[in-house]
């Protein structure tokens, strides 16, 4: 074998060895396909394709791509989907079933953006009150800096807007999986205690570790 061929093969092997892992690895995708059938597999294929297109772009491009993708999923209450009043689905359950409620949109958007390299310190789960529906609601918010006006990624309004433009939402509090903060239109606000959200977050992480689908 010529030296050139050896070098080429070595480079190919190196590229394969250090290739970025897909968002959903093959073994997990097989489990998803077995449970939710081929259409679910196609949805995860298009998700990966969407993520690959923006992996080298700036945060704003990543936010838009992920927000647009997941907002195509159908809304359905936890009671209808899981027979529970408040259930936080894993990203694989949400896209596998192709339906879920506001927390499920936020969770899936959050982890897809983390996969794309967006700093987790910039992303917050934000509880709000929806004036339009007179109900509690959750959105994902993005803070470019700790004191920036956050951008809102929701499933009621499909476009990304600064918080001050979302007159239909009254912020209640933020959390990022580690700490909870009282929400504010600008900045992260003051830390508050909310054991319910912490328990839901910890439970979600346990189910994701076990790859619950």
N, C-alpha and C positions, 0 to 999 in steps of 0.2 A: 504494500500500500504506500502510495506516495506521501511525502511530508505534507503536501497541501491538503490531501484528503483527511489525514489525521487531524490537522488543525481545524478543518471545517467540521468534522464529527465532534471534536472536543468542544467547539463553540456551540454546536447544536445541543449537545448534552448539558452544557453549562446553562444555556437558556431554558431548557426544560426543567433543570434542577431548581433554578431560582425563579421560575415563572410565578407570577402572582396567583394565589389561590382564588378560585371562583368564589363568589358570594355564598353559593350553596354547593358544597362538594358532592362528588358523584354518589357516594354511599347514602347520604341524606336525600339526594334527589331521587334515588331509587325507591326509598321508603315513601317519599311524597307521591311519586308516580303510582306506586302500588295502592296507596290509600285513596288518592284523589283522581287517578286515571290520567290519560295522556294530555288532556286539555290543561291540567295543572302544570304538567311538565313544560308545555309550550309557554305558559305564562312566566315560569321561572327562566326559560330560555330568553324571552324578550326582556325580562328584567336584567339579566346579565348583559345582554346586548346594549341596553340603555345605559347601564353603569360603565361599560367599557368605552362608550362614546365620549364620556365626560371625565374619565379618570384623571386626565392630564390638564383639565381646565380649571378655572378659578371657582371659588366657593359659590358664587352666584349662579353659574352655569350648572353646578351640581345640585343646588337647591331646587332650581327650576325643573331639571330633568326628573329628579326623584319625586317632587311634588306632583308633576304632571302624570307620571306613571301611576302612582298609587291612587290618585284621585279618580282613576278609571274603575277602581274596584267599587262594587255596589255597597251601599250602606244597609246595615241590618242590625237590629238590637241584639244585645247579649242574650236576652231571653229567647228570642227566635232562633239564634244560632246555637247557643250552648245550654239553654234552659236555666240560666243563672242571671241574677240582676246585674252583677258587675264582675266581668271576667276579662282579664287582660290576655289576649291571644298572642302567641309567638308569631313572628313574621311569617313562618312557614304555614301555620294554621290560617292566617289571614289571607294569604295569596292562594293557598291550597283550596280553601273553601270559596275564595273569590267574593267574600263579603265580611263585614264587620262593622263595629261602631267607632266613634271618634278616637278612643284610646288606641284602637288597633291601627288606625291610620298613622297616628303619631309614633307609635312603637316601631312600625315598619319603616317609616321615613327616617327615624332616628338611627336605626342600625344600618340602613343602607348608606346613609351619609357618613357614619363612622367608618364603614368599609371603604368609602371613597377617600378617606383621609381628612375629613373635616374634623377640626378640633372639638372634642366632646365638651370642653369648657364653654364653647360658644352656643351649645344646643341645650334648650330647656323644654321640659314638659310643662305646659302652662294651663292651669285651670282657669276658666273664664265663665262668665254668665252670658249666654246668648240672649240679647234683647229681642231678636227676631223670633226665637222659639220659646222665650221665657223659660230657659232650662240651663242646667249646668252643662258645660262643654269642655273639651280639651283640644288644644292646638299645639303645634311645635313652634317654638320661637328660636330665632337665630340672632345672637348679639355679636356684631363684628368686634367690638371691644366691650369690656364690662359696663361702660357707661353709654354705649351707643343705644339709639332707639332700636328696639328689636323688630325684625321682620317676622311676619306671621304666616305660617304654612298651615292652612286649615282644609277641611273637606266640605264646609258649607259654601265658602267662596273659593273657587279653584285657583285664583291668582294670588301671587305673593305681594302683600302690601306692608308698609310700615305700620306699627301698632296704632299710631295716631290717626291713620286712615280707616281703621276698623271701628267705626262708631257703633257698630252692632254688638261689640264685645266689651264687657266690663271685666278687667283682670282681677283675679283673686289671689293666686300665688303661683310661683314657679318652683320646679325642682329639676335637678339634673342627675338624679340617681344616687347622689351622695348627700346633697344638702337641699333644704327647702328654703325658698325665699318668698317674701310677700311681693307680688307682682307690681310692677310700675310701668307706666308708658315709656319711661326712659330709665335705663339702668336696671340692675338686678334687685334692688330693694333690700329689705331686712330679712334676716333669717327667721323662720318660724318653725314650730314643731307640728308635724302631721304624721302620726304613726300609721294611719290607714294607707297613705300613699307609699310610705316606706315598706310596709308589709306587702303591698301589691307589687312593688318593684323587686323586692327580694324573692318573692314567689315566682315572678316572671323569669328572673335570672336563673333560678333553680331549674325551671322547666326548659329554658333554652339550653342549659348545660346538658340536660338529659335528652335534648333534641326532640321535645314533645311536638308531635305533628297532629 
